[in-house]
Amino acid sequence: AYLFKERLRLVFKMRPEDAADYLDEWIDQASHSDIAPMAELAERITRHRTRILAAIEHDMSNGPVESVNTKIRLLTRIAFGYKNPEALIALAMLALGPHRPALPGRPS
């Protein structure tokens, strides 16, 4: 199972031209393996193959967006009890926004 996982990780580091053939080979081997979770994963990857290859070709990921969403959820919990939503917005802009104001008594 470990080797299947590591071989699948290699697909995302390959050139798009090579990734399609390698992914097809991985799907074939995983679907015929005796490891049931790998066969299920191969089936799921087959359903999403086009999207996976598009992500590899265009080098796109939703990772940065998910990171910001998680940080905003954390800030929402921190801001619980503030009297108005403007305080949460200000906290989010301070923590995640592009402007970092110099705070009094702290080095820049």
C-alpha positions in Angstrom: 0.0 0.0 0.0 2.9 2.3 0.8 4.4 1.8 -2.6 1.1 2.5 -4.3 0.8 5.7 -2.4 4.3 6.9 -3.2 3.9 6.0 -6.9 0.7 8.0 -7.0 2.4 11.0 -5.4 4.9 10.9 -8.3 2.1 11.6 -10.8 1.8 15.1 -9.4 5.5 15.9 -9.9 5.6 14.7 -13.5 5.3 16.7 -16.7 1.6 16.7 -18.0 2.5 14.6 -21.1 4.0 11.8 -19.0 1.4 12.0 -16.1 -1.5 10.7 -18.2 0.2 7.4 -19.2 1.7 6.9 -15.7 -1.7 7.5 -14.1 -3.3 5.0 -16.4 -0.7 2.4 -15.5 -1.1 3.1 -11.8 -4.9 2.8 -12.1 -4.5 -0.5 -13.9 -2.1 -2.0 -11.3 -4.1 -0.6 -8.3 -7.4 -1.9 -9.6 -6.0 -5.4 -10.0 -4.2 -5.5 -6.6 -5.3 -7.5 -3.7 -5.5 -4.3 -1.6 -9.2 -3.4 -1.5 -8.8 0.3 -0.5 -6.4 0.7 -3.4 -8.9 -0.8 -5.8 -11.5 1.6 -4.5 -9.1 4.5 -4.9 -8.3 3.5 -8.4 -12.1 3.5 -9.2 -12.4 7.0 -7.7 -9.4 8.3 -9.6 -10.8 6.8 -12.8 -14.0 8.9 -12.3 -12.0 12.1 -11.7 -9.1 11.4 -14.1 -9.9 14.3 -16.4 -9.9 16.8 -13.5 -6.7 15.3 -12.0 -4.9 15.7 -15.3 -6.2 19.2 -15.7 -4.9 20.1 -12.3 -1.5 18.7 -13.2 -1.5 20.5 -16.6 -2.4 23.9 -15.2 -0.5 23.5 -11.9 -3.6 24.7 -10.0 -4.7 23.8 -6.5 -7.4 25.0 -4.1 -4.9 24.6 -1.2 -4.3 28.4 -0.7 -8.0 29.1 -0.6 -8.6 26.3 1.9 -5.8 27.7 4.1 -7.5 31.2 4.2 -10.9 29.6 4.9 -9.4 27.7 7.9 -7.7 30.8 9.2 -11.0 32.8 8.9 -12.8 30.0 10.8 -10.2 30.3 13.6 -10.5 34.1 13.7 -14.3 33.7 13.9 -13.9 31.6 17.0 -11.5 34.1 18.5 -13.8 36.9 17.8 -16.8 35.2 19.5 -18.2 37.8 21.9 -17.3 40.9 19.9 -20.2 43.2 19.7 -20.3 43.8 16.0 -19.0 42.0 12.8 -16.8 44.9 11.9 -14.4 43.8 14.7 -14.1 40.3 13.1 -13.6 41.9 9.6 -10.8 44.2 11.1 -9.2 41.2 12.8 -9.3 39.2 9.5 -7.9 42.1 7.5 -5.1 42.6 10.1 -4.2 38.9 10.1 -4.6 38.0 6.5 -4.6 41.3 4.6 -1.7 42.7 2.6 -1.2 45.7 4.9 0.8 45.2 8.1 0.7 48.4 10.1 3.5 49.2 12.5 2.2 48.7 16.0 3.3 51.0 18.8 6.2 49.6 20.9 6.9 46.8 18.5 9.7 46.6 16.0 8.7 46.7 12.3 
